[in-house]
Amino acid sequence: MTPSWRKPAGALAIVALIVVWCGLVVSLSGIVGGWHWVLQAVFYLVAGIVWIAPLKPVLRWMER
């Protein structure tokens, strides 16, 4: 049984997704920084969770 190329490719895709997502969130920090601290906390909490949603299809593809 030969090793699948999907796992390393999927791992790189996941790292790329995280880097792009972090860049997007950081680019919004100038705007978000002027918000009330409660709104900032909600924004960063949601932003910290939302990036997980696109992982399910990538992980499913990696396991095929």
Secondary structure, DSSP 4 states (H G I P E B T S, - for coil): -PPPSHHHHHHHHHHHHHHHHHHHHHHTHHHHTTS-HHHHHHHHHHHHHHTTTTHHHHHHHHH-
